[in-house]
């Protein structure tokens, strides 16, 4: 991205919009480009608090009467020499007719003058009038080389003994996704807590990354204690995931394998779709982030929803390799194709942005999405190549129900031999995994209220008093099965074998 900024400045693009939280780091890069032998440009910085000040000079040297954005742009137009003019946090004013007009006048005036305005802000907000005139750059977060400089400086300041190569690599990778300032602070924090910087302090650095996710507000860092073995059945899906457990390693790249894009898991509610997504994090040893599409939408400001999505995806990319989990994708994007009347087209733009990102992303972000209602999903999601695989999770078979009973009973009691698992599996035909778990819990409550241990009969009574979703929503479940039979891959090995024999 630095190279792109350098090229745009050399090509004399009059208006550049730099999206970044790191003002100081971005300013230093612009100043470095401006002072290069091929440039020799002066750099000025505008803020609403001090007006225009030459970069590197004290604030009291401000140009008089340039606090307002209109006066500042007018002052820039009047300058005769070449220069780069950085406007910080102009986004709250850029929509005003006067500011927009002055910027358009500046663009017309800059032709042949080697003057450039760089709008620097953490929020991208561009008026329609300037869309054809401005070029937008997302200023990338520090890479491993830059973070290595930060870590080296911290080690020198604290006079810490030279750390091992392996420990340094872990500390650097743990800090990926943080700004330079955030990395400096977390390395200082780790040293203050432990008086050293070794691989044992990696957890402290990762805790700062979790704070970054929390501050984002749209992504949620999920920590799952369960393993993939705590899910009954779904052997075909598990096998697919286990095959790709090392898919993001350098060894896989050297072998010539492409990075996995993602998977869509369709199925009946309560059959373990969300849990399989969460436990994949532990199987692959990757962090998992939940994208809350409800928080993406923000009606308080035009363009804010799109900016929210961009920031969330950028954050996910910055800490990659990672898993991006979207639960109930059908609800998140339902109706997005015809949203012009309901929300001014915001949902359609969000949907389009997300599809484009999925298609073009090169960072190792694996998208795991779940859905219950396939008819609500836009057809673009189901196109081949969007996801690596589409799996269908059906109601558990008898053998899978036996596994589910064993798992949930073993969680609650050390001795499960007193239960007839086969009988429980027979009487729970048509139940999902979640419904089986709730039947066991209901049986335990019944026995607890009577101050005794729960029994086989308690569980059977709870099952018989429950009307499963497969019976209350028979039409929906049947339609989903019919759709998935030839369009999705069965998550259960027994179903997959049955389909191979059938077709």
DRENDRENMAR-96640 format. One record per residue (C-alpha): y negated, z, x negated. Coordinates in Angstrom, 3 decimals. Example, Ala and Ser with C-alpha at 12.3 -4.5 7.8 and 13.67 -1.06 7.14 Angstrom:
<recs>
+----------+----------+----------+
:       yy :       zz :       xx :
+----------+----------+----------+
:    4.500 :    7.800 :  -12.300 :
:    1.060 :    7.140 :  -13.670 :
+----------+----------+----------+
</recs>
This chain:
<recs>
+----------+----------+----------+
:       yy :       zz :       xx :
+----------+----------+----------+
:    0.000 :    0.000 :    0.000 :
:   -2.318 :    0.587 :   -2.956 :
:   -1.718 :   -2.973 :   -4.063 :
:   -2.604 :   -4.224 :   -0.582 :
:   -5.852 :   -2.237 :   -0.606 :
:   -6.710 :   -3.621 :   -4.044 :
:   -6.083 :   -7.204 :   -2.875 :
:   -8.209 :   -6.766 :    0.264 :
:  -11.126 :   -5.382 :   -1.751 :
:  -10.858 :   -8.204 :   -4.299 :
:  -10.687 :  -10.720 :   -1.436 :
:  -13.940 :   -9.199 :   -0.074 :
:  -12.663 :   -8.238 :    3.368 :
:  -15.823 :   -6.816 :    4.980 :
:  -14.204 :   -4.144 :    7.201 :
:  -11.066 :   -2.172 :    6.275 :
:   -9.665 :    0.636 :    8.443 :
:   -7.715 :    3.094 :    6.282 :
:   -5.507 :    5.474 :    8.291 :
:   -4.941 :    8.605 :    6.220 :
:   -5.134 :   12.399 :    6.251 :
:   -5.641 :   12.450 :    2.471 :
:   -9.344 :   11.833 :    2.004 :
:   -9.598 :   12.921 :   -1.629 :
:   -6.557 :   10.948 :   -2.784 :
:   -7.662 :    7.816 :   -0.924 :
:  -11.235 :    8.143 :   -2.264 :
:   -9.930 :    8.404 :   -5.823 :
:   -7.877 :    5.248 :   -5.365 :
:  -10.849 :    3.312 :   -3.940 :
:  -13.058 :    4.534 :   -6.817 :
:  -10.404 :    3.435 :   -9.326 :
:  -10.308 :   -0.043 :   -7.775 :
:  -14.120 :   -0.239 :   -7.668 :
:  -14.426 :    0.692 :  -11.372 :
:  -11.884 :   -1.887 :  -12.535 :
:  -13.105 :   -4.619 :  -14.879 :
:  -12.897 :   -7.247 :  -12.147 :
:  -14.912 :   -5.197 :   -9.638 :
:  -17.763 :   -3.034 :  -11.039 :
:  -18.797 :   -1.822 :   -7.617 :
:  -20.602 :    1.397 :   -6.742 :
:  -18.931 :    3.609 :   -4.133 :
:  -20.784 :    5.503 :   -1.397 :
:  -19.381 :    8.006 :    1.104 :
:  -20.729 :    8.709 :    4.605 :
:  -20.065 :   11.832 :    6.647 :
:  -21.713 :   12.982 :    9.854 :
:  -22.689 :   16.232 :    8.095 :
:  -24.430 :   14.807 :    4.999 :
:  -25.070 :   11.132 :    5.641 :
:  -24.564 :    8.678 :    2.755 :
:  -23.964 :   10.098 :   -0.741 :
:  -22.889 :    8.162 :   -3.829 :
:  -19.313 :    9.016 :   -4.784 :
:  -19.180 :   11.718 :   -7.450 :
:  -22.793 :   12.809 :   -6.928 :
:  -23.958 :   16.185 :   -5.479 :
:  -24.483 :   16.316 :   -1.733 :
:  -28.203 :   16.981 :   -2.061 :
:  -28.605 :   13.399 :   -3.308 :
:  -27.969 :   12.142 :    0.215 :
:  -29.874 :    9.102 :    1.449 :
:  -32.428 :   10.337 :    3.970 :
:  -32.020 :    9.598 :    7.682 :
:  -28.424 :    8.295 :    7.358 :
:  -26.635 :   11.062 :    9.246 :
:  -26.262 :    9.005 :   12.414 :
:  -23.639 :    6.219 :   12.092 :
:  -26.071 :    3.547 :   13.334 :
:  -28.689 :    4.500 :   10.716 :
:  -26.009 :    4.625 :    8.018 :
:  -24.704 :    1.107 :    8.771 :
:  -28.295 :   -0.180 :    8.920 :
:  -28.913 :    1.348 :    5.464 :
:  -25.796 :   -0.355 :    4.110 :
:  -26.964 :   -3.728 :    5.449 :
:  -30.279 :   -3.330 :    3.620 :
:  -28.601 :   -2.818 :    0.226 :
:  -28.642 :   -5.848 :   -2.057 :
:  -26.051 :   -4.939 :   -4.697 :
:  -22.274 :   -5.042 :   -4.301 :
:  -20.668 :   -1.825 :   -3.171 :
:  -17.882 :   -0.105 :   -1.240 :
:  -19.044 :    2.158 :    1.583 :
:  -16.525 :    4.735 :    2.821 :
:  -17.173 :    6.057 :    6.341 :
:  -15.203 :    9.234 :    7.026 :
:  -14.160 :   10.135 :   10.579 :
:  -16.122 :    7.366 :   12.247 :
:  -13.590 :    7.135 :   15.103 :
:  -15.490 :    9.418 :   17.567 :
:  -18.566 :    7.146 :   17.299 :
:  -17.016 :    3.716 :   16.798 :
:  -16.687 :    3.021 :   20.537 :
:  -20.410 :    3.424 :   21.235 :
:  -22.124 :    0.072 :   21.900 :
:  -24.762 :    0.682 :   19.212 :
:  -22.253 :    1.547 :   16.437 :
:  -19.989 :   -1.356 :   17.358 :
:  -22.934 :   -3.755 :   17.331 :
:  -24.211 :   -2.515 :   13.960 :
:  -20.725 :   -2.937 :   12.457 :
:  -20.508 :   -6.497 :   13.757 :
:  -23.969 :   -7.195 :   12.320 :
:  -22.807 :   -5.737 :    9.007 :
:  -19.742 :   -7.999 :    8.930 :
:  -21.958 :  -11.048 :    9.490 :
:  -24.419 :   -9.841 :    6.834 :
:  -21.744 :   -9.146 :    4.190 :
:  -20.699 :  -12.789 :    3.736 :
:  -21.105 :  -13.599 :    0.060 :
:  -22.574 :  -10.167 :   -0.745 :
:  -19.434 :   -8.354 :   -2.042 :
:  -20.149 :   -5.386 :    0.209 :
:  -17.248 :   -3.684 :    1.985 :
:  -17.069 :   -0.938 :    4.593 :
:  -13.929 :    1.221 :    4.559 :
:  -13.459 :    3.353 :    7.683 :
:  -11.256 :    6.312 :    6.703 :
:   -9.702 :    8.436 :    9.442 :
:   -6.381 :   10.081 :   10.384 :
:   -6.739 :    8.484 :   13.839 :
:   -6.693 :    4.730 :   14.414 :
:   -9.226 :    3.762 :   17.061 :
:  -10.624 :    0.242 :   17.098 :
:  -12.876 :   -1.234 :   19.813 :
:  -11.826 :   -4.575 :   21.305 :
:  -14.962 :   -6.177 :   19.848 :
:  -13.784 :   -5.400 :   16.294 :
:  -10.079 :   -6.193 :   16.637 :
:  -10.469 :   -9.687 :   15.156 :
:  -12.734 :   -8.469 :   12.348 :
:  -10.909 :   -5.428 :   10.964 :
:   -7.751 :   -5.086 :    8.869 :
:   -5.767 :   -1.841 :    9.252 :
:   -3.885 :   -0.124 :    6.420 :
:   -1.732 :    2.981 :    6.653 :
:   -2.274 :    4.801 :    3.384 :
:    1.191 :    5.783 :    2.212 :
:    2.130 :    9.368 :    1.402 :
:    2.831 :   10.243 :   -2.261 :
:    5.970 :    8.735 :   -3.747 :
:    8.371 :   10.479 :   -6.116 :
:    6.317 :    9.499 :   -9.158 :
:    3.132 :   11.044 :   -7.760 :
:    4.977 :   14.156 :   -6.597 :
:    6.441 :   14.444 :  -10.097 :
:    2.896 :   14.680 :  -11.454 :
:    2.135 :   17.478 :   -8.976 :
:    5.298 :   19.375 :   -9.928 :
:    4.629 :   18.923 :  -13.649 :
:    1.096 :   20.293 :  -13.249 :
:    2.424 :   23.322 :  -11.366 :
:    5.057 :   23.998 :  -14.049 :
:    2.390 :   23.775 :  -16.753 :
:   -0.015 :   26.080 :  -14.896 :
:    2.616 :   28.759 :  -14.384 :
:    4.045 :   28.278 :  -17.884 :
:    7.466 :   27.987 :  -16.308 :
:   10.351 :   27.005 :  -18.526 :
:   11.316 :   23.382 :  -18.280 :
:   13.469 :   22.922 :  -15.196 :
:   16.692 :   20.895 :  -15.228 :
:   16.672 :   17.230 :  -14.284 :
:   18.867 :   17.939 :  -11.272 :
:   16.615 :   20.760 :  -10.033 :
:   13.493 :   18.628 :  -10.502 :
:   15.041 :   15.787 :   -8.501 :
:   15.938 :   18.135 :   -5.632 :
:   12.458 :   19.689 :   -5.586 :
:   10.838 :   16.261 :   -5.521 :
:   13.057 :   14.853 :   -2.770 :
:   12.510 :   17.988 :   -0.702 :
:    8.741 :   17.381 :   -0.873 :
:    8.902 :   13.734 :    0.244 :
:    6.836 :   13.351 :    3.413 :
:    4.226 :   15.909 :    2.371 :
:    0.694 :   15.069 :    1.308 :
:   -0.354 :   15.772 :   -2.266 :
:   -2.196 :   18.916 :   -1.159 :
:    0.778 :   20.103 :    0.912 :
:    3.113 :   19.571 :   -2.057 :
:    0.783 :   21.522 :   -4.372 :
:    0.581 :   24.412 :   -1.904 :
:    4.322 :   24.626 :   -1.252 :
:    5.155 :   24.539 :   -4.982 :
:    2.661 :   27.385 :   -5.489 :
:    4.211 :   29.253 :   -2.544 :
:    7.714 :   28.821 :   -3.987 :
:    6.550 :   30.154 :   -7.358 :
:    4.737 :   33.137 :   -5.814 :
:    7.881 :   34.116 :   -3.857 :
:   10.408 :   33.630 :   -6.667 :
:    8.373 :   33.482 :   -9.915 :
:   10.258 :   30.301 :  -10.758 :
:   10.783 :   26.698 :   -9.625 :
:   14.467 :   25.814 :   -9.569 :
:   16.865 :   24.223 :   -7.102 :
:   17.121 :   27.641 :   -5.422 :
:   13.534 :   27.148 :   -4.205 :
:   14.345 :   23.871 :   -2.431 :
:   14.754 :   25.769 :    0.869 :
:   11.172 :   27.038 :    0.588 :
:    9.936 :   23.473 :    0.154 :
:   12.036 :   22.306 :    3.109 :
:   10.535 :   25.065 :    5.272 :
:    7.121 :   23.474 :    4.697 :
:    8.545 :   20.173 :    5.880 :
:    9.699 :   21.884 :    9.071 :
:    6.140 :   23.137 :    9.549 :
:    4.945 :   19.548 :    9.158 :
:    7.262 :   18.493 :   11.989 :
:    6.066 :   21.369 :   14.197 :
:    2.409 :   20.497 :   13.581 :
:    3.146 :   16.909 :   14.568 :
:    3.850 :   18.182 :   18.110 :
:    5.836 :   15.082 :   19.106 :
:    8.815 :   15.519 :   16.806 :
:   11.095 :   18.550 :   16.857 :
:   13.193 :   19.623 :   13.888 :
:   16.680 :   20.428 :   15.219 :
:   18.974 :   22.879 :   13.477 :
:   22.512 :   22.690 :   14.845 :
:   25.192 :   25.233 :   13.908 :
:   28.054 :   23.380 :   15.597 :
:   30.152 :   20.848 :   13.693 :
:   31.612 :   17.606 :   14.988 :
:   35.009 :   19.366 :   15.229 :
:   33.630 :   21.551 :   18.026 :
:   33.579 :   18.490 :   20.316 :
:   36.805 :   17.737 :   22.185 :
:   38.034 :   14.138 :   22.228 :
:   35.777 :   11.132 :   21.463 :
:   38.002 :   10.267 :   18.493 :
:   36.892 :    6.633 :   18.286 :
:   33.227 :    7.650 :   18.113 :
:   33.977 :   10.392 :   15.573 :
:   35.910 :    7.942 :   13.394 :
:   32.964 :    5.514 :   13.435 :
:   30.568 :    8.276 :   12.380 :
:   32.863 :    9.621 :    9.649 :
:   33.197 :    6.130 :    8.168 :
:   29.416 :    6.057 :    7.737 :
:   28.954 :    9.593 :    6.412 :
:   27.926 :    8.196 :    2.990 :
:   26.087 :    5.147 :    4.326 :
:   22.685 :    6.197 :    2.941 :
:   23.839 :    6.832 :   -0.634 :
:   23.076 :    4.690 :   -3.661 :
:   26.813 :    4.027 :   -3.975 :
:   26.725 :    2.291 :   -0.578 :
:   23.758 :    0.141 :   -1.698 :
:   25.552 :   -0.814 :   -4.915 :
:   28.596 :   -1.791 :   -2.852 :
:   26.353 :   -4.170 :   -0.900 :
:   26.326 :   -2.341 :    2.442 :
:   23.166 :   -2.486 :    4.565 :
:   21.666 :    0.759 :    5.843 :
:   22.825 :    1.607 :    9.396 :
:   20.106 :    1.067 :   12.043 :
:   21.251 :    3.240 :   14.906 :
:   23.550 :    3.716 :   17.848 :
:   23.198 :    4.029 :   21.623 :
:   25.533 :    6.422 :   23.464 :
:   25.894 :    5.752 :   27.184 :
:   27.912 :    7.866 :   29.540 :
:   28.418 :   10.366 :   32.280 :
:   26.111 :   13.433 :   32.092 :
:   27.671 :   16.510 :   30.495 :
:   30.247 :   14.670 :   28.398 :
:   28.861 :   15.569 :   24.950 :
:   26.439 :   12.722 :   24.192 :
:   23.609 :   14.961 :   22.989 :
:   25.937 :   17.295 :   21.088 :
:   27.549 :   14.422 :   19.181 :
:   24.070 :   13.301 :   18.103 :
:   23.129 :   16.780 :   16.892 :
:   26.382 :   17.420 :   15.035 :
:   26.093 :   14.091 :   13.215 :
:   23.276 :   15.724 :   11.265 :
:   25.720 :   18.158 :    9.667 :
:   28.396 :   15.491 :    9.211 :
:   25.980 :   13.232 :    7.306 :
:   23.992 :   16.075 :    5.673 :
:   20.741 :   14.617 :    6.997 :
:   17.872 :   16.268 :    8.895 :
:   17.640 :   15.366 :   12.581 :
:   14.352 :   14.989 :   14.454 :
:   14.063 :   14.806 :   18.234 :
:   11.405 :   12.368 :   19.475 :
:    9.888 :   13.740 :   22.688 :
:    8.630 :   10.643 :   24.511 :
:    6.923 :   12.821 :   27.133 :
:    4.573 :   14.153 :   24.464 :
:    3.843 :   10.658 :   23.158 :
:    1.936 :    9.741 :   26.303 :
:   -1.646 :   11.008 :   26.254 :
:   -4.065 :    9.830 :   28.913 :
:   -7.070 :   11.627 :   27.448 :
:   -8.088 :    8.721 :   25.221 :
:   -7.413 :    4.987 :   25.233 :
:   -5.008 :    4.094 :   22.444 :
:   -4.072 :    7.716 :   21.782 :
:   -0.482 :    7.278 :   23.038 :
:    0.130 :    4.367 :   20.683 :
:   -1.338 :    6.401 :   17.812 :
:    0.952 :    9.314 :   18.695 :
:    4.016 :    7.073 :   18.460 :
:    2.865 :    5.519 :   15.180 :
:    2.257 :    8.947 :   13.654 :
:    5.639 :   10.249 :   14.813 :
:    7.502 :    7.243 :   13.408 :
:    5.502 :    7.423 :   10.184 :
:    6.425 :   11.110 :    9.821 :
:   10.113 :   10.309 :   10.393 :
:    9.957 :    7.554 :    7.768 :
:    8.195 :    9.815 :    5.286 :
:   11.066 :   12.322 :    5.217 :
:   13.845 :    9.715 :    5.396 :
:   16.755 :    9.413 :    5.126 :
:   16.866 :   11.129 :    8.494 :
:   18.250 :   10.826 :   12.032 :
:   15.770 :   10.183 :   14.850 :
:   17.248 :   11.482 :   18.104 :
:   15.975 :   10.220 :   21.482 :
:   17.643 :   11.976 :   24.395 :
:   17.811 :   10.182 :   27.783 :
:   16.341 :    6.920 :   26.589 :
:   16.638 :    5.543 :   30.126 :
:   14.028 :    8.041 :   31.351 :
:   11.737 :    7.567 :   28.357 :
:   11.322 :    3.808 :   28.841 :
:   12.171 :    3.332 :   32.539 :
:    9.626 :    1.046 :   34.176 :
:    7.965 :    0.105 :   30.899 :
:    8.205 :   -3.621 :   31.589 :
:    5.867 :   -3.474 :   34.579 :
:    3.451 :   -0.683 :   33.752 :
:    0.186 :   -2.618 :   33.945 :
:   -0.638 :   -1.351 :   37.430 :
:    0.535 :    2.243 :   36.970 :
:   -0.869 :    3.145 :   33.535 :
:   -2.904 :    0.187 :   32.332 :
:    0.016 :   -1.200 :   30.331 :
:    0.367 :    1.855 :   28.049 :
:    4.136 :    2.141 :   28.633 :
:    4.616 :   -1.557 :   27.901 :
:    2.665 :   -1.291 :   24.651 :
:    4.594 :    1.834 :   23.620 :
:    7.880 :    0.073 :   24.408 :
:    6.837 :   -3.025 :   22.458 :
:    5.705 :   -0.975 :   19.461 :
:    8.979 :    0.940 :   19.387 :
:   11.098 :   -2.222 :   19.618 :
:    9.092 :   -3.871 :   16.831 :
:    9.522 :   -0.816 :   14.637 :
:   13.283 :   -0.755 :   15.264 :
:   13.562 :   -4.422 :   14.388 :
:   11.397 :   -4.365 :   11.252 :
:   11.925 :   -0.900 :    9.768 :
:   13.270 :   -0.842 :    6.235 :
:   13.224 :    2.938 :    5.750 :
:   16.545 :    4.789 :    6.216 :
:   15.832 :    6.224 :    9.674 :
:   18.955 :    6.166 :   11.854 :
:   18.111 :    6.075 :   15.576 :
:   20.567 :    7.949 :   17.812 :
:   19.763 :    7.469 :   21.487 :
:   21.568 :    8.651 :   24.616 :
:   21.325 :    7.345 :   28.187 :
:   22.876 :    8.117 :   31.585 :
:   21.558 :    5.270 :   33.767 :
:   22.152 :    1.922 :   32.118 :
:   20.481 :    0.006 :   34.968 :
:   17.166 :    1.655 :   34.052 :
:   17.274 :    0.511 :   30.449 :
:   15.173 :   -2.554 :   29.556 :
:   17.440 :   -5.419 :   28.544 :
:   15.814 :   -5.633 :   25.106 :
:   17.498 :   -2.373 :   24.080 :
:   20.949 :   -3.774 :   24.831 :
:   20.509 :   -6.944 :   22.786 :
:   22.982 :   -7.307 :   19.910 :
:   21.447 :   -6.228 :   16.624 :
:   19.038 :   -3.692 :   18.072 :
:   21.674 :   -0.973 :   17.587 :
:   24.682 :   -1.152 :   15.274 :
:   26.934 :   -0.094 :   18.130 :
:   26.801 :    0.889 :   21.802 :
:   29.371 :    3.540 :   22.741 :
:   30.438 :    4.585 :   26.230 :
:   31.443 :    8.226 :   26.764 :
:   33.604 :    8.536 :   29.871 :
:   34.914 :   11.638 :   31.606 :
:   37.486 :   13.352 :   29.364 :
:   41.150 :   12.433 :   29.689 :
:   43.796 :   15.125 :   30.250 :
:   44.418 :   15.461 :   26.494 :
:   40.689 :   15.686 :   25.831 :
:   40.277 :   18.337 :   28.531 :
:   42.984 :   20.362 :   26.814 :
:   41.029 :   20.137 :   23.543 :
:   37.826 :   21.157 :   25.330 :
:   39.474 :   24.207 :   26.900 :
:   40.899 :   25.252 :   23.526 :
:   37.507 :   24.944 :   21.846 :
:   35.534 :   26.900 :   24.460 :
:   38.176 :   29.609 :   24.899 :
:   38.496 :   30.050 :   21.107 :
:   34.720 :   30.577 :   20.900 :
:   34.976 :   33.524 :   23.281 :
:   38.402 :   35.044 :   22.606 :
:   40.493 :   35.193 :   19.430 :
:   43.812 :   34.917 :   21.316 :
:   44.056 :   31.871 :   23.610 :
:   47.851 :   31.818 :   23.792 :
:   47.758 :   33.764 :   27.076 :
:   46.169 :   30.755 :   28.803 :
:   48.174 :   27.796 :   30.119 :
:   45.941 :   25.045 :   28.726 :
:   47.960 :   22.233 :   30.302 :
:   47.620 :   23.709 :   33.788 :
:   43.860 :   24.170 :   33.303 :
:   43.565 :   20.533 :   32.213 :
:   45.461 :   19.385 :   35.318 :
:   43.332 :   21.309 :   37.829 :
:   40.071 :   20.196 :   36.153 :
:   40.630 :   16.463 :   36.636 :
:   37.249 :   14.723 :   36.971 :
:   35.334 :   17.514 :   35.201 :
:   32.990 :   16.871 :   32.290 :
:   32.971 :   19.005 :   29.157 :
:   29.840 :   20.835 :   30.295 :
:   31.425 :   21.582 :   33.698 :
:   34.549 :   22.962 :   32.011 :
:   32.419 :   25.279 :   29.877 :
:   30.492 :   26.496 :   32.925 :
:   33.776 :   27.178 :   34.789 :
:   34.924 :   29.432 :   31.928 :
:   31.564 :   31.242 :   31.922 :
:   31.710 :   31.698 :   35.711 :
:   35.223 :   33.175 :   35.364 :
:   33.968 :   35.580 :   32.704 :
:   31.088 :   36.749 :   34.923 :
:   33.485 :   37.353 :   37.795 :
:   35.792 :   39.462 :   35.618 :
:   32.892 :   41.264 :   33.905 :
:   31.490 :   42.344 :   37.287 :
:   34.897 :   43.905 :   38.045 :
:   35.087 :   45.529 :   34.586 :
:   38.254 :   43.718 :   33.464 :
:   39.367 :   40.864 :   31.193 :
:   39.157 :   37.345 :   32.660 :
:   42.405 :   35.505 :   33.326 :
:   43.901 :   32.096 :   33.988 :
:   43.484 :   32.624 :   37.740 :
:   39.764 :   33.391 :   37.320 :
:   39.231 :   30.058 :   35.566 :
:   41.255 :   28.146 :   38.172 :
:   39.260 :   29.814 :   40.971 :
:   35.974 :   28.848 :   39.277 :
:   37.177 :   25.248 :   38.864 :
:   38.234 :   24.967 :   42.518 :
:   34.895 :   26.334 :   43.719 :
:   33.004 :   23.695 :   41.713 :
:   32.286 :   20.179 :   42.946 :
:   32.031 :   18.035 :   39.793 :
:   29.400 :   15.367 :   39.266 :
:   32.086 :   12.666 :   39.260 :
:   32.610 :   13.348 :   42.987 :
:   29.004 :   13.940 :   44.040 :
:   27.875 :   10.753 :   42.254 :
:   30.999 :    8.617 :   42.533 :
:   29.116 :    5.328 :   43.038 :
:   26.909 :    5.844 :   39.982 :
:   29.836 :    6.796 :   37.732 :
:   31.913 :    3.831 :   38.967 :
:   29.032 :    1.399 :   38.388 :
:   28.501 :    2.742 :   34.859 :
:   32.206 :    2.376 :   34.067 :
:   32.279 :   -1.198 :   35.398 :
:   29.252 :   -2.117 :   33.276 :
:   30.616 :   -0.489 :   30.125 :
:   34.143 :   -1.915 :   30.366 :
:   33.179 :   -5.191 :   28.679 :
:   29.754 :   -4.351 :   27.206 :
:   30.251 :   -1.099 :   25.288 :
:   32.764 :    0.404 :   22.905 :
:   34.843 :    3.305 :   24.295 :
:   34.189 :    6.613 :   22.533 :
:   37.744 :    7.830 :   23.205 :
:   40.637 :    6.309 :   21.278 :
:   42.972 :    6.472 :   24.301 :
:   40.541 :    4.453 :   26.419 :
:   40.010 :    1.971 :   23.602 :
:   43.762 :    1.428 :   23.309 :
:   44.036 :    0.979 :   27.074 :
:   41.311 :   -1.678 :   27.068 :
:   42.941 :   -3.549 :   24.193 :
:   46.187 :   -3.719 :   26.207 :
:   44.337 :   -4.698 :   29.378 :
:   42.393 :   -7.565 :   27.840 :
+----------+----------+----------+
</recs>
